[in-house]
Amino acid sequence: MESGTTSKKKRLSPSSMSQLQILNALAPNSAPAPEPRRLQINEIAELSGLRDEKETQRFLFILEGQKLVSPFPEGDFTSRTWQITSQGVQTLRQISAVATN
């Protein structure tokens, strides 16, 4: 048996994975993007692979509470248009950096 530490990779919950998929769907395709990418809930559902608009909206509200996404226009929670925030882009970059290490 080999002595030393063994590293265990933590697994993300299905909810966390869905939230990451939504952030990825909203992330700008190129950096730096002149304006945030704004998408309708149905587009976000398709691009993220969730396909369910109500579930997508639920995750958007969770991400909004963490300041990672916002409705457009900002503060209009009846809007079907959402965008990633600069904090959301930064968080996504940090997660990507950790995942590749």
C-alpha positions in Angstrom: 0.0 0.0 0.0 1.3 3.4 -0.9 1.8 5.9 1.9 0.9 9.6 1.5 -2.3 11.5 1.0 -4.9 10.6 -1.4 -6.9 13.4 -3.0 -10.6 13.0 -3.4 -12.3 15.2 -5.9 -15.5 16.7 -4.7 -18.5 16.2 -6.8 -21.0 19.0 -7.5 -24.6 18.5 -6.8 -27.0 18.3 -9.7 -28.4 21.7 -8.7 -24.9 23.2 -8.7 -24.2 21.7 -12.1 -27.4 23.2 -13.5 -26.4 26.6 -12.2 -23.0 26.3 -13.9 -24.6 25.3 -17.1 -26.8 28.4 -16.9 -23.8 30.6 -16.2 -22.0 29.1 -19.2 -25.0 29.7 -21.4 -25.0 33.4 -20.4 -21.3 33.9 -20.6 -20.0 36.0 -23.4 -18.6 34.1 -26.4 -15.6 36.3 -26.7 -13.6 38.3 -24.2 -13.9 41.2 -23.6 -17.5 41.5 -24.6 -18.7 45.0 -25.2 -22.1 44.3 -23.7 -23.4 41.5 -21.5 -25.0 38.7 -23.5 -28.8 38.9 -22.9 -30.9 35.9 -23.5 -34.6 34.9 -23.1 -35.4 32.2 -20.6 -36.3 29.7 -23.3 -32.9 30.3 -25.0 -31.1 29.8 -21.7 -33.0 26.6 -21.1 -32.0 25.3 -24.5 -28.4 26.4 -24.4 -27.9 25.1 -20.8 -29.4 21.7 -21.7 -32.1 22.0 -19.0 -34.9 22.4 -21.5 -37.4 23.2 -18.7 -38.2 26.9 -18.5 -39.6 26.9 -15.0 -36.6 25.0 -13.6 -34.3 27.4 -15.5 -36.1 30.4 -14.0 -35.8 28.9 -10.5 -32.0 28.6 -11.0 -31.8 32.1 -12.4 -33.4 33.4 -9.2 -30.9 31.4 -7.1 -28.0 32.9 -9.2 -29.5 36.4 -8.9 -29.4 36.1 -5.1 -25.7 35.4 -5.4 -25.3 38.4 -7.7 -24.1 36.2 -10.6 -27.0 37.0 -13.0 -29.6 39.8 -13.3 -32.8 40.3 -15.2 -32.9 42.9 -18.0 -33.9 45.5 -17.3 -32.2 45.2 -13.9 -34.7 44.8 -11.1 -37.6 43.6 -13.3 -38.1 40.1 -12.0 -41.1 39.6 -14.4 -38.6 40.0 -17.4 -37.9 37.0 -19.5 -34.5 38.4 -20.5 -31.5 37.7 -18.3 -27.8 38.5 -18.4 -24.7 37.4 -16.5 -23.1 40.0 -14.2 -19.4 40.9 -14.1 -19.2 39.0 -10.8 -20.8 36.0 -12.6 -18.2 36.1 -15.3 -15.4 36.4 -12.7 -16.8 33.5 -10.8 -17.1 31.3 -13.9 -13.5 32.1 -14.7 -12.4 31.1 -11.2 -14.3 27.8 -11.4 -12.8 27.1 -14.8 -9.3 27.7 -13.5 -9.8 25.4 -10.5 -11.4 22.7 -12.7 -8.4 22.6 -15.1 -5.9 22.2 -12.3 
